[in-house]
Structure formats: C-alpha cells, structure tokens
Amino acid sequence: MGDEKKRPVMTKFIQGKTNFVSRGTSVIKMTKDGKSEYYELPIRSIGIVELMDELKRKAPTPPSKTIKVTKNHDLVKEYGFDPGDVVIAFDVTDEAFQKEWEEYHNDYTWKLLLCALDVEWEDENGNPITDDNKKIEVLKNSGITGLQQTQILNDVARLTSDMTGSVENLLRRPLG
C-alpha cells in the first residue's frame, strides 16, 4: 500500500507544527477550437471531512407513508415482515423529496469543490470574492463539466489516500 520505502515515524504532535494538510494539483482537460489543453488546478484536502459531516446533517429526509405488506412485497423477503403487516416506510419516490434531494446533492457537490480548490477568487474587476454563492456562480459560469468535477474530487481523495477507485461513493453517483 503506497510507497514502501522507509518512512519517518511520527512520535509526537507539536501544536502549530504538526500539519496533515495535503496539497497538490488536479489536471483538467479542456478543448478549444479542436485543440486539447491541460491545466493544473491547485487543490487541498483540508476541511473536506468536516464539510461532508456538516452537509450530511442537512440532508433532506423523505416523507413516510403507511404500507400494508402484501405476499410478494420486498419487505417480506428483505426484512421478514408477514403479509398483512402494516409498516411505516420512507417514500423515496415522492416527487417533492426527489427534487429536494437533487438540489441538496448539487449544493453538496459545489460546496465540496469550493473547499477542494486551493485558488484565489476574483471578480472581473480583480476584487476578491469571499461569498460562497458567488464562487459557485463563477464555477457554474466557467463551464466546468461533471467529469471535471469528478476528476477534481478524485484527485483530492488521492492526496491523503492510496485509493485506486473513485470518489463516486462519496457523492453517491457519478457527476458526468
């Protein structure tokens, strides 16, 4: 797992000196006038887990509904309920919930990207942008694709992990 050469052993944490922040770059491909160009975007790992925890607490919950279990219902096979049992179950098919979930998921993705990108943000006049909603607007207007978003988040995950898979489990679905 990882680089097998001799590694230093960390035996103490020193306030202000021990630092687990990982930084790197994500290479993003863009095509202009039929010509491929590659850009390196600075990325960082700091704050991602804390942001994910915060955002998960804000996840919408589907409404519940009462279901009378029938003989061939999945609840009989999966959970051992008997036909005729009445159960209260989440209704993930509810259209309002699905719309709310999609909005939540999109917001989650944009906020993870903001946290991951280790860049300065400026408006067209060179003024710093500090508002996250404005930064998201700038990103959306830049034309960034779902595949580029996935690339960035995969690269952030690789900063602190020897993982060879992708970040799709983090997001629960591919972005592209």
C-alpha positions in Angstrom: 0.0 0.0 0.0 1.6 3.2 -1.1 5.3 3.9 -1.2 7.1 1.0 0.7 10.4 2.9 1.3 11.4 3.8 4.9 9.1 6.4 6.3 9.7 8.7 9.3 7.9 7.7 12.4 5.8 10.5 14.0 6.0 10.1 17.8 4.5 13.4 18.9 2.2 16.2 17.7 3.5 19.7 18.2 0.9 22.5 18.2 1.4 24.8 15.3 4.0 22.5 13.6 2.2 19.1 13.0 0.2 19.5 9.8 -1.8 17.0 7.9 -2.9 19.4 5.2 -2.2 17.8 1.8 -1.9 19.9 -1.3 -1.5 19.0 -4.9 -2.9 19.7 -8.3 -5.7 18.3 -10.4 -5.1 18.2 -14.2 -8.1 19.3 -16.1 -8.5 18.8 -19.8 -10.3 21.5 -21.9 -10.7 21.5 -25.7 -10.7 24.9 -27.5 -11.0 25.1 -31.3 -10.4 21.3 -31.6 -7.1 21.5 -29.6 -6.8 19.9 -26.2 -5.3 21.9 -23.4 -4.4 20.8 -19.9 -4.5 23.0 -16.8 -3.3 22.3 -13.3 -5.7 23.4 -10.6 -4.3 23.7 -7.1 -6.2 21.5 -4.6 -6.2 20.7 -0.9 -7.6 18.2 1.5 -8.2 20.4 4.5 -11.8 20.8 5.7 -13.3 18.2 3.3 -14.4 15.7 6.0 -15.7 18.4 8.3 -17.7 19.9 5.4 -19.1 16.5 4.5 -20.2 15.9 8.1 -21.9 19.3 8.2 -23.6 18.8 4.9 -24.8 15.3 5.8 -26.6 16.7 8.8 -28.6 19.0 6.4 -29.7 16.1 4.1 -33.4 16.0 3.4 -35.5 13.2 4.7 -38.1 11.6 2.6 -41.7 11.6 3.8 -43.0 8.4 5.3 -46.1 6.5 4.3 -48.1 3.6 5.7 -47.8 0.4 3.7 -49.8 -2.8 4.1 -47.3 -5.6 3.3 -48.5 -8.0 0.6 -47.4 -11.5 0.0 -44.9 -10.7 -2.8 -43.7 -7.4 -1.3 -39.9 -6.8 -1.0 -40.4 -6.1 2.7 -41.3 -9.8 3.2 -38.2 -11.0 1.6 -35.7 -8.4 2.8 -36.9 -7.7 6.3 -39.1 -10.7 7.3 -42.4 -8.9 7.6 -45.5 -11.0 7.3 -48.2 -10.4 4.6 -50.8 -8.2 6.2 -48.4 -6.3 8.5 -48.7 -2.5 8.4 -45.4 -0.6 8.4 -44.3 3.0 8.1 -41.7 3.4 5.4 -39.8 6.2 3.7 -41.2 7.2 0.4 -38.2 8.0 -1.7 -40.4 8.1 -4.8 -42.1 11.3 -3.6 -41.5 13.9 -6.3 -41.1 16.8 -3.9 -38.5 14.8 -2.0 -36.6 13.8 -5.2 -36.5 17.5 -6.3 -35.2 18.5 -2.8 -32.7 15.6 -2.8 -31.4 16.7 -6.3 -31.0 20.3 -5.1 -29.2 19.1 -1.9 -26.9 16.9 -3.9 -26.0 19.6 -6.3 -25.3 22.0 -3.5 -23.2 19.4 -1.7 -21.1 18.9 -4.8 -20.5 22.6 -5.4 -19.5 23.2 -1.7 -17.1 20.2 -1.8 -15.5 21.7 -4.9 -15.1 25.1 -3.3 -13.4 23.5 -0.3 -11.1 21.4 -2.5 -10.0 24.2 -4.8 -6.9 25.9 -3.4 -7.3 29.1 -5.5 -7.9 32.8 -5.1 -11.3 34.0 -6.2 -11.7 37.4 -8.0 -14.4 39.1 -9.9 -13.9 40.6 -13.4 -12.5 43.8 -11.7 -9.9 42.0 -9.7 -11.8 42.3 -6.4 -11.7 39.3 -4.0 -14.8 37.1 -4.0 -15.5 35.8 -0.4 -19.1 34.8 -0.8 -19.5 31.1 -1.4 -22.7 31.5 -3.5 -20.8 33.9 -5.8 -17.9 31.5 -6.1 -20.4 28.7 -7.1 -21.9 31.1 -9.7 -18.4 31.7 -11.1 -17.7 28.0 -11.3 -21.0 27.3 -12.9 -20.5 30.1 -15.5 -17.0 28.8 -16.2 -18.5 25.8 -18.0 -17.0 23.2 -15.7 -18.4 19.7 -16.5 -19.5 16.9 -14.3 -16.4 14.9 -15.4 -14.1 17.7 -14.5 -15.8 17.9 -11.1 -15.3 14.2 -10.6 -11.7 14.5 -11.6 -11.0 17.2 -9.1 -12.7 15.4 -6.2 -10.9 12.1 -7.1 -7.6 13.9 -7.1 -8.4 15.4 -3.6 -9.2 12.0 -2.3 -5.9 10.7 -3.6 -4.0 13.4 -1.7 -4.4 11.5 1.5 -5.2 8.0 0.4 -3.7 5.3 -1.7 -7.1 4.6 -3.1 -7.3 3.4 -6.7 -11.1 3.7 -7.1 -13.1 6.9 -7.5 -14.9 9.4 -5.4 -18.4 8.3 -6.6 -19.2 6.6 -3.3 -18.5 10.0 -1.7 -21.1 11.6 -3.9 -23.4 8.5 -4.3 -23.5 8.8 -8.1 -21.2 9.9 -10.9 -21.2 13.5 -11.9 -20.6 13.1 -15.6 
